[in-house]
């Protein structure tokens, strides 16, 4: 009898650890910073396993008992993976504002064709977009905003209880809303360059009307690039400060909602 009770205890502990790891590991496979190509899979696995091991004693009382059927167990695992991917996608969409801002700035600075491989998105992107994305991720960890992410991940068990299927419709609406907000913030961050390009192109149009034979684009593209980079130099710190405050408010609101 003692051996059977011990086996049951170990089985319930392992099952609880597996369920927690499915959600935590899925988050770290999607969330920016941890899921990038420069972070080895072994390191991501170690972080997920370590955090799951720490959370198991805290959350084991709220977990359901081990299901008797394999189908129910598989359904619970799939549900936890979907919830983890959902939480990671929210943060990734929030941080995509810098990618939108960088793409808009590059388009207004005649640097849209100056592209490099973006390890965050797995494809080619404008060099300014890549620079702003890496700067945002660096500030994200330097300001310890990932602690809010971990706290929200723990509190998610109060809303997305294990054993209950997630509501896919509500999750899709939330992702759509976060993506819309991220796009709006990205355009707001690039607003100085939109105004600058409007005035610059207006000035170029006036020169074209005054001197029709003047090679206006050949002459104005170098000063346009120089002035756009100078504007980025003087506004980068303010841009990052505003964006990090906005990101912190978004994460705290998400944490309050959970």
NORTABEL-V842572 format. One record per run of one state. SS is the DSSP state (H for helix, E for strand, L for the rest). FROM is the first residue (numbers start at 1). LEN is the number of residues. If there is no record, write none. Layout:
SS/FROM/LEN ; SS/FROM/LEN
This chain:
L/1/1 ; H/2/29 ; L/31/10 ; H/41/22 ; L/63/7 ; H/70/26 ; L/96/1 ; H/97/12 ; L/109/6 ; E/115/4 ; L/119/4 ; E/123/4 ; H/127/16 ; L/143/2 ; H/145/15 ; L/160/8 ; H/168/22 ; L/190/1 ; H/191/20 ; L/211/5 ; H/216/42 ; L/258/1
